[in-house]
């Protein structure tokens, strides 16, 4: 029996059967494809979340690198402000010049060996100049102010002792004996490996 011999009803039944079979097959493939798509979409969303976390980490790293380079620039700037060891010899001459302009006299100065503050790995060392002066109070104040203006990067004063020459009333402009430790700080250059 050929297709042309089929009745109209048989042809319609075959067409409906083929249509149902095609629709069932299509439905199966679409359902299976939807399941695979859902799995891939879930994985993709997970990867997007990971990518977003990585972007945040990269931004943090960039901001930390920017901050690090800023801190390194600041450190280099501060290191450049501090004197080198060979400048210590000039320091007494410069301080003596300032003292004469202020009306104070440097009587004695002795230098200690440089020492590091916190042992190995320290970032700076300090040298102590034990000094003795003779000046009236106002001249001494002018000298300290002048030294802080001239040497803002290196000078600190410790153990200041001002001793009047007599125990009575001290007239204005009377010279006192002054002992003070002038501290010079210097960054240690880190050896590059």
N, C-alpha and C positions, 0 to 999 in steps of 0.2 A: 504494500500500500504506500503510495507516494503522497507527498504533502498536498498535492492537488486533489487527491481522492478524499482527503479528510473533510469531514463536515465542518460547517461553520462553528459548531459547538466544540468540536475537538480542537480546532485551531485556537479557539479562544482559551480553552483549558490548558493547552500546551504553552501559549503565550503567557498566561497567568502563572503557570508553574515555573517557566523560565524567569519571569519577572520576580517571583518570590525568591527563587534560588539566587538570582543576581543580587536582590536586596538583602537577603540573609548573608551572603558572602561579603557584600559591601559593608553591612552593619558590623560583621565580625572584624573585618580589617580596620574599619573606623574605630571600633571599640578598642581593639588591640593597639592601634596607633595612638588613640587618646591616652591609654595607660602609659605607653612609652613616652608620650609628650609630657604627661603629668610628672613622670619620674625625672625626665630631663629638665623640665621647668623647675622642679624642686631643687635639683642639683645646681641649676643656673642661679637660682635665688641664693643658695648657700654660698656659691662662688662670689656673687655680688656682695654679700655681707663680708666675706673674707677680704675682698678687694677694697671695700670701704674701710675696714680695719687697717689694712696695709697702707692705704692713702693717709689715714690719720697718723700712723706711725712714721711715715715718710715726712709728713708735715712737722711732726714733733722733732724728728731728727734734723730737719732743715733749720727749725727755730733754735735747737740746741747748738747746731754748728754755727749759726749766726751769733748766738750768745757767747760761745767759746771764742770765736774770732774777735769779738768785741772785748772780752776779758783779756785775751792775749795782747791786743793793741794797748789796752790800759796798762797792763803789766810792763810792756815794752816802754811805754811813755814814762811810767814811774821809775823804771830802771834807769832810763836815760837821765832822769833828774838827779839821781844820786851820784856822788863823786866816785871816781876811780881811786885806787889806793895811792897812786902817785900824787894825787891832789892834796893829800893830808899835809904834806910839807908846806904847801902854799897857804893852808888854812890859818896857821898861826900868824903869818904875815898879814893876811887879809883881816883877821880879827884885831890885830894890833893897830892897823890903820883905822878901823872903825872905832876902836877904843880911844885913840887920840882925838878923833873928830868929836867924840861924845864927852871927853873930859875924864876918861878913866885910864888907869895905867895897868898894864899886864906886868906883874912882878915875877911870876914863875909859871911854867907850863911843863908837864911831863906827860908822855904818851904811853898808854898801855898797849900790849900786843892785841891785835884784833881777836875777838872771840865770837864763836857762833852761838846763837841764842838757844837752839834746841838740839844740839848735837848733830850727828851725821844726817844729811838730807835737809839741813836748814836752808832757808831761802835768803837769809841775810846775815851779815856779821856786824858787830859794833866795835868801835874803837873809842876808848875813854881818854879824854885829855883832862888831867887834874890840873886846874888852874887856880892861881891866886892873884887877886886884883887889889887895887886901891882906888876908891872912887867915892864920891858922895852919892846919896841915895838917888837923886834925880839923874845924875850922870849915868849911874848903873842902869836905871830903867831905860834911859835913852839908848844905851849900848845894847841891851837885850832886845829892844824893839828894832833897832837898826840891824842886828844880827838876824832876827827873824825875817825881816824884809829882804835882806841881802842873800841869806842862805836858807830859804824856806824849805829846801829839800833835804837838808842834812843835819841840822843842829837841833839837839834837845838838851835841856838843862836839868841836872839832877844834883841832889845833895847841896843845895845852896845854903851857905852859912854867912850871915852878915854880922860882923863883930865891930861894934863901936870902939873907938880907941880909948874912951874913958867911960866910967860908969855913971857919970852925972848927966846933966842936960847937954844934948848935942846941938850946937848951933847950926843953923842952916848953912849948907855947903861944906860941912866938916867931912873929911875923908874917913872912910871905914875900910877895914880889911874884909875882903870878900873871898870866900872859897867856893868854887862851884866846879862840878864835873860837866864838861862839854862833851856830849855824846854825838858821834858821827855814825850814821847807819849807811850800810852799803849792801846792795843786792849781790848775792853770789851768782856768778854766771853758771848756769847748768851745763854740764858737758853733754854734748849731743852724741848718742851712740853711733 
